[in-house]
């Protein structure tokens, strides 16, 4: 009958009750004792982890190679129109540090102590919360703290970004990476190449009355005698390419961005409203000369 035994036949071994079996409770069961619930870490689980990591790495590298980073122009310390802002994942902390109780005299409290407590509590969470319940809705304290933290980070990120956009709009500033993308789309510069230094637009009509009015106006204080601008004011050479005479006159009267209206200051210097109109007409002639 031994030759006729099938491989699927279950063999039951009967032990001798007179022999004591050693009980070893500290030896865990083999993973095969839990079918469908667990598996060997090496190589089964580890191989799956490696495969997922390889797919993520390849996808990330493809994104890096196909989408160039939004780099701006080379750093210019004299450019006061630049508004620094951190990457999006630090915006919540950037906005948090704007509040009075965590800035200025309390900056160490906001920059070191609060983040240190938060990340320290995250690292110590397995020891601080030792409850056996694993369903989030039955762990009100841990789940509540997590949801409150997540909501706070989303809110602070939103407030920081909207405040940044509002500041750009108020000051009339276009971020460098947006301006660079526009120039690349228009074919004015090549992608990845830094902006080449341009020759300044030459002054025109320097023998007209508008030039003399300019030398006596408040425009001289910020934009310079040669209209080349300064660290806090743009160049007026070529301004006629961007604005008409009426638009320039409106800017002089009412201001634009961080520039206040200059009507009263120019009147105090002895100029008249007619002089300001002549000045606007002269500035509108400051255009790039086509070769």
CORZIMO-V997339 format. One record per residue. N is the residue number from 1. RES is the residue in one small letter. BURIAL is b if it has 16 or more other C-alpha atoms within 10 Angstrom, else e. Layout:
[[N	RES	BURIAL] [N	RES	BURIAL]]
This chain:
[[1	x	e] [2	x	e] [3	x	e] [4	x	e] [5	x	e] [6	x	e] [7	x	e] [8	x	e] [9	x	e] [10	x	e] [11	x	e] [12	x	e] [13	x	e] [14	x	e] [15	x	e] [16	x	e] [17	x	e] [18	x	e] [19	x	e] [20	x	e] [21	x	e] [22	x	e] [23	x	e] [24	x	e] [25	x	e] [26	x	e] [27	x	e] [28	x	e] [29	x	e] [30	x	e] [31	x	e] [32	x	e] [33	x	e] [34	x	e] [35	x	e] [36	x	e] [37	x	e] [38	x	e] [39	x	e] [40	x	e] [41	x	e] [42	x	e] [43	x	e] [44	x	e] [45	x	e] [46	x	e] [47	x	e] [48	x	e] [49	x	e] [50	x	e] [51	x	e] [52	x	e] [53	x	e] [54	x	e] [55	x	e] [56	x	e] [57	x	e] [58	x	e] [59	x	e] [60	x	e] [61	x	e] [62	x	e] [63	x	e] [64	x	e] [65	x	e] [66	x	e] [67	x	e] [68	x	e] [69	x	e] [70	x	e] [71	x	e] [72	x	b] [73	x	e] [74	x	e] [75	x	e] [76	x	e] [77	x	e] [78	x	e] [79	x	e] [80	x	e] [81	x	b] [82	x	e] [83	x	e] [84	x	e] [85	x	e] [86	x	e] [87	x	e] [88	x	e] [89	x	e] [90	x	e] [91	x	b] [92	x	b] [93	x	b] [94	x	b] [95	x	b] [96	x	b] [97	x	b] [98	x	e] [99	x	e] [100	x	e] [101	x	e] [102	x	b] [103	x	e] [104	x	e] [105	x	e] [106	x	e] [107	x	b] [108	x	e] [109	x	b] [110	x	b] [111	x	b] [112	x	e] [113	x	e] [114	x	e] [115	x	e] [116	x	e] [117	x	e] [118	x	e] [119	x	e] [120	x	e] [121	x	e] [122	x	e] [123	x	e] [124	x	e] [125	x	e] [126	x	e] [127	x	e] [128	x	e] [129	x	e] [130	x	e] [131	x	e] [132	x	e] [133	x	e] [134	x	e] [135	x	e] [136	x	e] [137	x	e] [138	x	e] [139	x	e] [140	x	e] [141	x	e] [142	x	e] [143	x	e] [144	x	e] [145	x	e] [146	x	e] [147	x	e] [148	x	e] [149	x	e] [150	x	e] [151	x	e] [152	x	e] [153	x	b] [154	x	e] [155	x	e] [156	x	b] [157	x	b] [158	x	b] [159	x	e] [160	x	b] [161	x	b] [162	x	e] [163	x	e] [164	x	e] [165	x	e] [166	x	e] [167	x	e] [168	x	b] [169	x	e] [170	x	e] [171	x	e] [172	x	e] [173	x	e] [174	x	e] [175	x	e] [176	x	e] [177	x	e] [178	x	e] [179	x	e] [180	x	b] [181	x	b] [182	x	e] [183	x	e] [184	x	e] [185	x	e] [186	x	e] [187	x	e] [188	x	e] [189	x	b] [190	x	e] [191	x	e] [192	x	e] [193	x	e] [194	x	e] [195	x	e] [196	x	e] [197	x	e] [198	x	e] [199	x	e] [200	x	e] [201	x	b] [202	x	e] [203	x	b] [204	x	b] [205	x	e] [206	x	e] [207	x	e] [208	x	e] [209	x	e] [210	x	b] [211	x	b] [212	x	e] [213	x	b] [214	x	b] [215	x	e] [216	x	b] [217	x	b] [218	x	b] [219	x	b] [220	x	e] [221	x	e] [222	x	b] [223	x	b] [224	x	b] [225	x	e] [226	x	e] [227	x	b] [228	x	b] [229	x	b] [230	x	e] [231	x	e] [232	x	e] [233	x	b] [234	x	b] [235	x	b] [236	x	b] [237	x	b] [238	x	b] [239	x	b] [240	x	b] [241	x	e] [242	x	e] [243	x	b] [244	x	b] [245	x	b] [246	x	e] [247	x	e] [248	x	b] [249	x	b] [250	x	b] [251	x	b] [252	x	b] [253	x	b] [254	x	e] [255	x	e] [256	x	e] [257	x	e] [258	x	e] [259	x	e] [260	x	e] [261	x	e] [262	x	b] [263	x	b] [264	x	e] [265	x	e] [266	x	b] [267	x	e] [268	x	e] [269	x	e] [270	x	e] [271	x	b] [272	x	e] [273	x	e] [274	x	e] [275	x	b] [276	x	b] [277	x	b] [278	x	b] [279	x	b] [280	x	b] [281	x	b] [282	x	b] [283	x	b] [284	x	b] [285	x	b] [286	x	b] [287	x	b] [288	x	b] [289	x	e] [290	x	e] [291	x	e]]
